[in-house]
Amino acid sequence: MGGARALVEGDWVEARLHDVAVRVLDVRGAVQITSEGGRETVRYVADHEAYATGHLPGAVFVDWTRDIVDPDDPVPVQVAPPDRFARWAGTAGIGPDTTVVVYDGPGGMIATRLWWALTYHGHEDVRVLDG
């Protein structure tokens, strides 16, 4: 990341909301685990409703259960292969020189997963909104 901080504060993001070189991604969602009869069930959900209710100005919604995963992998929500990931990134407005800021709801688990996936696929400037 060329010395860039991985975590950024709200005021840092606010100052860059209208910068065309910055893309803000809303990736709210959850891993829901339920237990019944001694058996656990895991559901991976994207929270499009939270995005629709309110999001940072200009933020693009990322459905982490569909957009950035490999639908052909038998293990759920595995990171998409390079070609599929690159197509999604282009659609989301992310180029090689884009500063990407990701955020989600409480806990930041999904945002950090997207940070990791972008970094894994070679994107050099990815930040996570802290808080």
C-alpha positions in Angstrom: 0.0 0.0 0.0 2.9 2.3 -0.4 2.8 3.6 3.2 -0.9 4.2 3.2 -2.8 3.5 6.4 -5.2 0.5 6.2 -7.6 2.1 8.7 -9.0 5.6 8.0 -11.2 7.8 10.1 -14.6 9.3 9.1 -13.2 12.8 8.6 -10.6 11.4 6.1 -13.3 9.7 4.1 -15.6 12.7 4.3 -12.9 15.0 2.8 -12.7 12.6 -0.2 -16.3 11.7 -0.9 -16.3 13.7 -4.1 -12.8 12.7 -5.3 -13.1 10.7 -8.5 -10.0 8.8 -7.6 -11.7 7.4 -4.5 -14.4 4.7 -4.6 -16.3 4.0 -1.4 -17.8 0.5 -1.0 -20.6 -0.4 1.4 -20.4 -4.2 2.1 -22.7 -4.6 5.0 -23.8 -8.1 5.7 -23.4 -10.9 8.2 -22.6 -14.6 8.9 -25.7 -15.9 10.7 -25.3 -19.1 12.7 -28.3 -20.9 14.1 -28.5 -24.0 16.1 -31.3 -26.5 16.2 -31.3 -30.0 17.5 -27.6 -30.0 18.0 -26.9 -29.0 14.4 -25.6 -25.6 13.3 -26.7 -23.9 10.1 -24.6 -21.1 8.6 -26.2 -18.4 6.3 -24.2 -15.8 4.5 -26.3 -12.6 3.9 -25.8 -9.3 2.3 -27.6 -6.4 3.8 -28.9 -4.4 0.8 -31.8 -3.1 3.0 -29.3 -1.2 5.3 -27.6 0.3 2.2 -31.0 1.3 0.7 -32.0 2.9 4.1 -28.8 5.0 4.2 -25.2 4.9 3.1 -22.3 7.3 2.6 -22.8 9.6 -0.4 -21.6 7.9 -3.6 -21.0 4.6 -1.9 -21.5 1.5 -4.1 -23.2 -1.6 -2.6 -21.2 -4.8 -2.7 -23.2 -8.1 -2.2 -20.3 -10.0 -0.7 -22.3 -13.3 -1.1 -22.5 -12.9 -4.9 -20.3 -10.2 -6.3 -16.8 -11.2 -5.1 -17.1 -15.0 -4.7 -16.6 -18.1 -6.8 -20.1 -19.5 -7.5 -18.5 -22.7 -8.8 -16.6 -23.5 -5.6 -18.3 -26.2 -3.5 -17.2 -24.3 -0.4 -19.5 -21.2 0.1 -18.2 -17.6 -0.3 -14.7 -18.5 -1.5 -13.0 -15.5 -3.2 -13.7 -15.2 -6.9 -11.0 -16.2 -9.4 -9.0 -13.3 -10.9 -11.1 -12.9 -14.1 -14.4 -12.8 -12.3 -13.0 -10.5 -9.6 -11.6 -8.1 -12.2 -14.9 -7.9 -14.0 -16.7 -7.1 -10.8 -14.0 -4.4 -9.9 -14.5 -2.8 -13.3 -18.2 -2.7 -12.8 -17.8 -1.2 -9.3 -15.7 1.6 -10.8 -12.3 0.4 -9.4 -9.3 0.9 -11.6 -5.6 0.2 -10.8 -5.1 3.7 -9.4 -8.3 4.0 -7.4 -8.2 4.4 -3.7 -10.8 2.1 -2.3 -12.5 2.6 1.1 -14.6 -0.2 2.4 -17.1 -0.2 5.3 -19.8 -2.4 6.8 -21.8 -2.6 10.0 -20.6 -3.2 13.6 -17.6 -5.5 13.8 -16.1 -4.8 10.4 -15.8 -8.5 9.6 -17.2 -8.2 6.0 -15.3 -5.0 5.3 -12.0 -6.6 6.2 -12.8 -9.6 4.1 -13.3 -7.3 1.1 -10.1 -5.4 2.0 -8.3 -8.8 2.0 -9.9 -9.9 -1.3 -8.9 -6.6 -3.1 -5.4 -6.9 -1.7 -5.2 -10.6 -2.6 -6.1 -9.7 -6.2 -3.3 -7.1 -6.3 -5.1 -3.8 -5.5 -2.6 -1.6 -3.8 -4.6 1.1 -2.1 -7.5 -0.2 0.0 -8.6 1.3 3.3 -11.2 0.3 5.9 -13.3 2.9 7.5 -12.6 2.7 11.2 -15.8 3.0 13.2 
